[in-house]
Amino acid sequence: MAAVGCSPRVYLVTAGTSIADNLAEVAGYQWAARALPFLREPNPPGPQTWPDENLFPVPEQLAATLTATIFGRTPDGTDRALCAELSTLYADGAPHPREEDRFVLLTSDTTLGERCARMVATRLSAHRAAVEVEGERSQGDIVTAGKDNPTAIVARIKDLVPDDTLPRHRAFANLAWAVRGTAALAHSLQASLIVHPTGGFKATLPVLITLLGLLPPPYASLNIEMWTNHQNTPMGIRLPLLQLGQDDDLRRRLTRDLNEIQQAHDNGGFMPTLESGISWKDVLWEEDDPVRLTAFGDALLTFLS
């Protein structure tokens, strides 16, 4: 039963693959190691017995383990967090999830990442949804998926892959749309936004945190908390978040600068005179011929526009 008088919170969780790795390592869970090759395949073979076969094509035994425990007492008698995501969500001192809460799990554009996020989603909520984040429409998809029921949404960020040879521009822009969509969901529910940047690709976390700090209106007024924990202790750690999105003048000048740089690139020109006074060379732009926005600068322009 949901607590009487409690408003829902929206949790934004970066999801990784520790759940699969941990299950494979724990004594007595050797079957998980055998399941990992199935998880790494685009279409795992064999019969599926999940409630929604299309949404959760992963081995049945993994689901049973998730249902039984959060911090499982494993056969060798040791307490061990099942994964980074659940460890930080249920850390001491952190606001623990309630039945009426919503969850958005951000995952990479990989089969293993998505499957692991779906396993965590199964533990968090009886209602689940999948969204592929690609472009502006994705913001509405996340709001629609999370508005009607307490739901765990697995948001697969298109083009976010562990390959340094690929450009990050589209991946970071899609990450920006996922953050805006999650903020829009919280705003639509008049809910707080609780962020857990613990799992997943660590290189994307500074981008995620910066975007959260620059949320534009009407999302700039959201009550946002950010939590993590150290993997060797159960204590939650609240992280500071500098919210600059309510500074209309800063946001206007930064948006103007980003547009100026983008126009200079489109016209084959060189670096314009910037108004904001923020010297973020190599973060916002690269002095190529012509000048161009970095992947983060491009995502930020998408985010603020």
PEJO-V934590 format. One record per residue. RES is the residue in three letters. SS is DSSP state (alpha for helix, beta for strand, coil for the rest). PHI is phi as a letter, one per 20 degrees, with the letter a starting at -180 (none if undefined). PSI is psi in radians with two decimals (none if undefined). Layout:
<<RES/SS/PHI/PSI> <RES/SS/PHI/PSI>>
This chain:
<<MET/coil/none/2.40> <ALA/coil/f/2.56> <ALA/coil/f/2.38> <VAL/coil/f/2.31> <GLY/coil/n/0.06> <CYS/coil/e/2.25> <SER/coil/e/2.62> <PRO/coil/f/2.61> <ARG/coil/d/2.69> <VAL/beta/d/2.15> <TYR/beta/d/2.24> <LEU/beta/d/2.02> <VAL/beta/c/2.18> <THR/beta/e/2.21> <ALA/coil/d/2.36> <GLY/coil/d/-2.63> <THR/coil/d/0.28> <SER/alpha/f/-0.45> <ILE/alpha/f/-0.70> <ALA/alpha/f/-0.76> <ASP/alpha/f/-0.74> <ASN/alpha/f/-0.77> <LEU/alpha/f/-0.61> <ALA/alpha/f/-0.49> <GLU/alpha/e/-0.49> <VAL/coil/f/2.34> <ALA/coil/g/2.37> <GLY/coil/n/-0.20> <TYR/coil/d/0.62> <GLN/alpha/g/-0.46> <TRP/alpha/f/-0.49> <ALA/alpha/f/-0.64> <ALA/alpha/f/-0.64> <ARG/alpha/f/-0.46> <ALA/alpha/f/-0.43> <LEU/alpha/g/-0.74> <PRO/alpha/g/-0.58> <PHE/alpha/f/-0.72> <LEU/alpha/f/-0.52> <ARG/alpha/f/-0.19> <GLU/coil/e/2.53> <PRO/coil/f/-0.67> <ASN/coil/c/1.56> <PRO/coil/g/2.30> <PRO/coil/f/2.95> <GLY/coil/n/2.84> <PRO/coil/f/2.54> <GLN/coil/d/2.48> <THR/coil/c/0.40> <TRP/coil/f/2.77> <PRO/coil/g/-0.65> <ASP/coil/c/1.78> <GLU/coil/f/-0.61> <ASN/coil/f/-0.57> <LEU/coil/e/-0.56> <PHE/coil/c/1.13> <PRO/coil/e/1.23> <VAL/coil/c/2.81> <PRO/coil/g/2.50> <GLU/alpha/f/-0.66> <GLN/alpha/f/-0.56> <LEU/alpha/f/-0.70> <ALA/alpha/f/-0.74> <ALA/alpha/f/-0.71> <THR/alpha/f/-0.74> <LEU/alpha/f/-0.71> <THR/alpha/f/-0.56> <ALA/alpha/e/-0.45> <THR/coil/b/2.67> <ILE/coil/d/-1.14> <PHE/beta/e/1.61> <GLY/beta/f/2.43> <ARG/beta/e/1.90> <THR/coil/f/2.89> <PRO/coil/g/-0.44> <ASP/coil/e/0.09> <GLY/coil/n/0.10> <THR/coil/d/2.54> <ASP/beta/e/2.35> <ARG/beta/b/2.26> <ALA/beta/f/2.39> <LEU/coil/f/-0.61> <CYS/coil/a/2.90> <ALA/alpha/f/-0.66> <GLU/alpha/f/-0.87> <LEU/alpha/f/-0.54> <SER/alpha/f/-0.78> <THR/alpha/f/-0.56> <LEU/alpha/f/-0.60> <TYR/coil/d/0.41> <ALA/coil/f/2.63> <ASP/beta/f/2.30> <GLY/coil/n/-0.38> <ALA/coil/e/2.68> <PRO/coil/f/1.93> <HIS/coil/f/2.55> <PRO/coil/g/2.58> <ARG/coil/d/2.94> <GLU/coil/f/-0.59> <GLU/coil/e/-0.03> <ASP/coil/f/2.78> <ARG/beta/d/2.71> <PHE/beta/c/2.37> <VAL/beta/c/2.00> <LEU/beta/d/2.02> <LEU/beta/e/2.22> <THR/beta/c/2.77> <SER/coil/f/2.95> <ASP/coil/e/0.98> <THR/coil/c/2.65> <THR/alpha/f/-0.82> <LEU/alpha/f/-0.76> <GLY/alpha/f/-0.76> <GLU/alpha/f/-0.75> <ARG/alpha/f/-0.74> <CYS/alpha/f/-0.72> <ALA/alpha/f/-0.63> <ARG/alpha/f/-0.61> <MET/alpha/f/-0.74> <VAL/alpha/f/-0.72> <ALA/alpha/g/-0.66> <THR/alpha/f/-0.65> <ARG/alpha/f/-0.49> <LEU/alpha/e/-0.51> <SER/coil/b/2.54> <ALA/coil/f/-0.41> <HIS/beta/d/2.34> <ARG/beta/c/2.65> <ALA/beta/b/2.69> <ALA/beta/c/2.37> <VAL/beta/c/2.28> <GLU/beta/e/2.07> <VAL/beta/e/1.94> <GLU/coil/b/1.76> <GLY/coil/n/-3.13> <GLU/coil/f/-0.60> <ARG/alpha/f/-0.43> <SER/alpha/f/-0.50> <GLN/alpha/f/-0.81> <GLY/alpha/f/-0.60> <ASP/alpha/f/-0.74> <ILE/alpha/f/-0.74> <VAL/alpha/f/-0.80> <THR/alpha/f/-0.74> <ALA/alpha/f/-0.53> <GLY/alpha/d/-0.04> <LYS/alpha/e/-0.66> <ASP/coil/e/-0.72> <ASN/coil/c/2.70> <PRO/coil/g/1.98> <THR/beta/c/2.53> <ALA/beta/d/2.07> <ILE/beta/d/2.19> <VAL/beta/e/1.96> <ALA/beta/d/1.84> <ARG/beta/e/2.04> <ILE/beta/e/1.88> <LYS/coil/g/2.33> <ASP/coil/m/0.04> <LEU/coil/e/1.66> <VAL/coil/c/2.71> <PRO/coil/e/1.13> <ASP/coil/c/1.84> <ASP/coil/f/-0.19> <THR/coil/e/-0.19> <LEU/coil/e/2.53> <PRO/coil/f/2.52> <ARG/coil/e/-0.09> <HIS/alpha/g/-0.90> <ARG/alpha/f/-0.67> <ALA/alpha/f/-0.82> <PHE/alpha/f/-0.62> <ALA/alpha/f/-0.72> <ASN/alpha/f/-0.63> <LEU/alpha/f/-0.71> <ALA/alpha/f/-0.71> <TRP/alpha/f/-0.61> <ALA/alpha/f/-0.71> <VAL/alpha/f/-0.77> <ARG/alpha/f/-0.69> <GLY/alpha/f/-0.71> <THR/alpha/f/-0.71> <ALA/alpha/f/-0.68> <ALA/alpha/f/-0.65> <LEU/alpha/f/-0.82> <ALA/alpha/f/-0.73> <HIS/alpha/f/-0.71> <SER/alpha/f/-0.49> <LEU/coil/e/0.00> <GLN/coil/l/0.80> <ALA/coil/d/2.75> <SER/coil/f/2.73> <LEU/beta/d/2.09> <ILE/beta/d/2.10> <VAL/beta/d/2.31> <HIS/beta/c/1.55> <PRO/coil/e/1.20> <THR/coil/d/-0.81> <GLY/coil/e/3.10> <GLY/coil/n/-2.93> <PHE/coil/f/2.02> <LYS/alpha/f/-0.47> <ALA/alpha/f/-0.36> <THR/alpha/e/-0.22> <LEU/alpha/f/-0.72> <PRO/alpha/g/-0.63> <VAL/alpha/f/-0.83> <LEU/alpha/g/-0.83> <ILE/alpha/f/-0.68> <THR/alpha/f/-0.74> <LEU/alpha/f/-0.73> <LEU/alpha/f/-0.65> <GLY/alpha/f/-0.32> <LEU/coil/d/0.38> <LEU/coil/g/2.22> <PRO/coil/e/2.90> <PRO/coil/g/2.58> <PRO/coil/e/0.15> <TYR/alpha/e/-0.22> <ALA/alpha/f/-0.39> <SER/alpha/e/0.06> <LEU/coil/f/2.53> <ASN/coil/e/1.95> <ILE/beta/d/2.27> <GLU/beta/d/2.57> <MET/beta/c/2.25> <TRP/beta/c/2.64> <THR/beta/b/-3.04> <ASN/beta/b/2.79> <HIS/coil/e/2.40> <GLN/coil/f/-0.34> <ASN/coil/e/0.03> <THR/coil/c/2.69> <PRO/coil/e/-0.02> <MET/beta/e/2.27> <GLY/beta/f/2.61> <ILE/beta/c/2.07> <ARG/beta/e/2.21> <LEU/beta/e/2.48> <PRO/coil/f/2.56> <LEU/coil/c/2.01> <LEU/coil/e/1.86> <GLN/coil/e/1.85> <LEU/coil/d/-0.05> <GLY/coil/f/-0.35> <GLN/coil/e/-0.08> <ASP/coil/e/1.62> <ASP/alpha/f/-0.68> <ASP/alpha/f/-0.79> <LEU/alpha/f/-0.79> <ARG/alpha/f/-0.70> <ARG/alpha/f/-0.80> <ARG/alpha/f/-0.67> <LEU/alpha/f/-0.72> <THR/alpha/f/-0.71> <ARG/alpha/f/-0.79> <ASP/alpha/g/-0.81> <LEU/alpha/f/-0.70> <ASN/alpha/f/-0.67> <GLU/alpha/f/-0.76> <ILE/alpha/f/-0.75> <GLN/alpha/f/-0.73> <GLN/alpha/f/-0.66> <ALA/alpha/f/-0.71> <HIS/alpha/f/-0.81> <ASP/alpha/f/-0.56> <ASN/coil/e/0.07> <GLY/coil/m/0.42> <GLY/coil/e/-2.89> <PHE/coil/d/-3.07> <MET/coil/f/2.14> <PRO/coil/f/2.96> <THR/coil/f/2.18> <LEU/coil/e/2.50> <GLU/coil/e/-0.52> <SER/coil/f/-0.43> <GLY/coil/n/0.05> <ILE/coil/e/2.01> <SER/coil/e/1.54> <TRP/coil/d/0.79> <LYS/beta/g/2.47> <ASP/coil/m/-0.19> <VAL/coil/e/-0.86> <LEU/coil/e/-0.54> <TRP/beta/b/2.80> <GLU/beta/c/2.35> <GLU/coil/e/1.07> <ASP/coil/e/-3.07> <ASP/coil/d/1.67> <PRO/coil/e/3.03> <VAL/coil/g/2.60> <ARG/beta/b/2.73> <LEU/beta/f/2.53> <THR/coil/f/3.01> <ALA/alpha/g/-0.69> <PHE/alpha/f/-0.74> <GLY/alpha/f/-0.70> <ASP/alpha/f/-0.74> <ALA/alpha/f/-0.70> <LEU/alpha/f/-0.69> <LEU/alpha/f/-0.75> <THR/alpha/g/-0.74> <PHE/alpha/f/-0.74> <LEU/alpha/e/-0.32> <SER/coil/f/none>>
